[in-house]
Amino acid sequence: MSRHVPTINTSRTTLRAMRPCDFDRFAEIWTDEAVVRYIGGEPRSRDTSWKVFLQIAGHWQVTGFGQWAIEAHETGTIVGQTGFFLGARGLGDDFDSVPEAGWVLAPEAQGRGLAAEAVCAAHDWFDRVITGPLVCMIDPDNETSLKLAEQLGYTGMRTAEYGGGTVHLMSRRTPPLI
């Protein structure tokens, strides 16, 4: 399946396809210890970031959904990413067979509601275009992401060991009633 990456505008962000000119900023975000604190704990090498950057582009082509760059209107630069992917993490068929949601925001963009704005817009697109259940995996100490996941309608499935630590696996069968 091949799908053009849609552009989604919110009041303060644009969700759009990653562009080659975004790579340096993408790699910079993933070297920040505050970003990776709850996502494996280790900054990514430039080499690993490049491979993930290409995976993001390819995921849209293979599955028809994927992750967007989050561009802040105030700066015109990317401040993170959000979207959906099939992770094949080996966490069980109830988790691995369902699209996984994820979101990452650079520290300078946090605490202003940008993540909620962008992630909600991505979920709205998914609910209209792809539809179906979703899962997410969140570090139990990441209270901000846990709160956002609950706001989006995710509920706990179970805890699991992943990447050397304990994570909460959550699922969302349908959009929340707002």
C-alpha positions as CSV (number, residue, x, y, z in Angstrom):
1,M,0.0,0.0,0.0
2,S,1.3,3.5,-0.8
3,R,-0.2,6.6,0.7
4,H,0.8,10.3,0.3
5,V,1.7,11.7,3.7
6,P,-1.1,14.1,4.5
7,T,-0.4,17.5,6.0
8,I,-2.5,18.4,9.1
9,N,-2.6,22.0,10.4
10,T,-3.6,22.8,14.0
11,S,-3.6,26.3,15.5
12,R,0.1,26.1,16.5
13,T,1.6,23.1,14.6
14,T,1.7,21.5,11.2
15,L,2.0,17.7,11.0
16,R,3.8,16.9,7.8
17,A,6.1,14.4,6.1
18,M,9.7,14.4,7.2
19,R,11.9,16.1,4.6
20,P,15.6,15.6,3.9
21,C,16.4,19.0,5.4
22,D,14.8,17.9,8.7
23,F,17.3,15.2,9.4
24,D,19.9,17.3,11.3
25,R,17.1,18.6,13.6
26,F,15.6,15.1,14.0
27,A,19.0,13.7,15.0
28,E,19.6,16.6,17.4
29,I,16.3,16.0,19.1
30,W,17.2,12.3,19.6
31,T,20.6,13.1,21.2
32,D,18.9,15.1,24.0
33,E,19.0,13.2,27.2
34,A,15.7,14.9,28.3
35,V,14.0,13.4,25.2
36,V,15.3,9.9,25.6
37,R,14.9,9.8,29.4
38,Y,11.7,7.8,29.2
39,I,12.5,6.2,25.8
40,G,15.3,3.8,26.4
41,G,17.4,6.3,28.3
42,E,20.2,6.4,25.7
43,P,20.7,9.2,23.2
44,R,20.7,7.9,19.6
45,S,23.7,8.0,17.4
46,R,23.5,9.9,14.2
47,D,23.7,6.6,12.3
48,T,20.7,5.1,14.3
49,S,18.8,8.4,13.8
50,W,19.3,8.1,10.0
51,K,18.0,4.6,9.9
52,V,14.9,5.6,12.0
53,F,14.4,8.7,9.8
54,L,14.3,6.4,6.7
55,Q,12.0,3.9,8.5
56,I,9.5,6.7,9.1
57,A,9.4,7.6,5.4
58,G,9.1,3.9,4.4
59,H,6.4,3.1,6.9
60,W,3.9,5.3,5.0
61,Q,4.7,3.4,1.8
62,V,4.3,0.0,3.3
63,T,1.3,0.4,5.6
64,G,-0.5,3.5,4.5
65,F,0.1,5.2,7.9
66,G,3.1,6.5,9.8
67,Q,4.6,9.3,11.7
68,W,4.7,13.0,11.0
69,A,7.2,15.7,11.8
70,I,5.7,18.2,14.2
71,E,6.5,21.7,12.9
72,A,5.9,24.6,15.3
73,H,4.3,27.6,13.6
74,E,6.2,30.1,15.8
75,T,9.7,28.8,14.7
76,G,9.0,27.0,11.4
77,T,11.2,24.1,12.6
78,I,10.4,20.6,13.7
79,V,10.0,20.2,17.4
80,G,9.2,16.4,17.5
81,Q,7.2,13.7,15.9
82,T,3.9,11.8,16.3
83,G,2.0,9.2,14.6
84,F,1.6,5.4,14.2
85,F,3.7,2.4,13.3
86,L,3.8,-1.3,13.5
87,G,6.6,-2.0,16.0
88,A,6.9,-5.8,16.0
89,R,8.4,-5.6,19.5
90,G,7.8,-9.1,20.5
91,L,5.3,-8.1,23.3
92,G,2.5,-10.4,22.3
93,D,0.0,-10.6,19.4
94,D,-2.5,-8.4,21.3
95,F,0.1,-5.6,21.2
96,D,2.3,-6.3,18.1
97,S,-0.5,-6.8,15.7
98,V,-2.1,-3.4,16.3
99,P,-0.8,0.0,15.2
100,E,1.2,1.6,17.9
101,A,1.0,5.4,18.6
102,G,4.0,7.4,19.7
103,W,5.0,11.0,20.3
104,V,8.2,12.8,21.1
105,L,8.7,16.5,21.7
106,A,11.9,18.5,22.2
107,P,12.3,19.9,25.7
108,E,12.0,23.6,24.5
109,A,8.5,22.8,23.1
110,Q,7.2,20.9,26.2
111,G,4.8,22.2,28.8
112,R,2.7,24.4,26.4
113,G,0.2,21.9,25.2
114,L,1.8,21.4,21.7
115,A,2.1,17.7,22.2
116,A,-1.5,17.3,23.1
117,E,-2.5,19.5,20.1
118,A,-0.4,17.5,17.6
119,V,-1.1,14.1,19.0
120,C,-4.9,14.7,19.2
121,A,-4.8,15.8,15.5
122,A,-2.9,12.7,14.5
123,H,-5.4,10.5,16.3
124,D,-8.3,12.3,14.7
125,W,-6.8,11.6,11.3
126,F,-6.3,7.9,12.2
127,D,-9.9,7.6,13.5
128,R,-11.3,9.0,10.2
129,V,-8.9,7.4,7.7
130,I,-7.5,4.1,9.1
131,T,-9.9,3.3,12.0
132,G,-9.5,0.5,14.5
133,P,-7.7,-0.1,17.8
134,L,-4.4,1.4,18.8
135,V,-1.8,0.6,21.4
136,C,1.0,2.6,23.1
137,M,3.9,1.8,25.4
138,I,4.9,4.3,28.1
139,D,7.5,4.4,30.8
140,P,5.6,4.3,34.2
141,D,7.5,7.4,35.4
142,N,6.5,9.5,32.3
143,E,3.4,11.0,34.0
144,T,2.9,13.6,31.2
145,S,2.6,10.9,28.5
146,L,0.5,8.7,30.7
147,K,-1.9,11.6,31.3
148,L,-2.1,12.3,27.5
149,A,-2.7,8.7,26.7
150,E,-5.6,8.5,29.1
151,Q,-7.0,11.8,27.6
152,L,-6.9,10.0,24.2
153,G,-8.8,7.1,25.5
154,Y,-6.0,4.6,26.2
155,T,-6.4,2.2,29.1
156,G,-4.0,-0.2,30.7
157,M,-3.4,-3.6,29.3
158,R,-0.4,-4.8,31.4
159,T,3.1,-4.1,32.3
160,A,6.0,-5.6,30.4
161,E,9.8,-5.7,30.3
162,Y,11.2,-3.9,27.3
163,G,14.6,-2.4,26.6
164,G,15.9,-3.2,30.1
165,G,13.0,-1.6,32.0
166,T,9.4,-1.9,32.9
167,V,6.8,-0.2,30.6
168,H,3.0,0.2,30.6
169,L,1.3,-1.3,27.6
170,M,-2.0,0.5,26.9
171,S,-4.8,0.0,24.3
172,R,-7.5,2.2,22.8
173,R,-10.3,0.3,21.2
174,T,-12.3,3.3,20.1
175,P,-12.0,7.1,20.2
176,P,-13.0,8.6,23.6
177,L,-16.4,10.2,23.8
178,I,-15.8,13.9,24.2
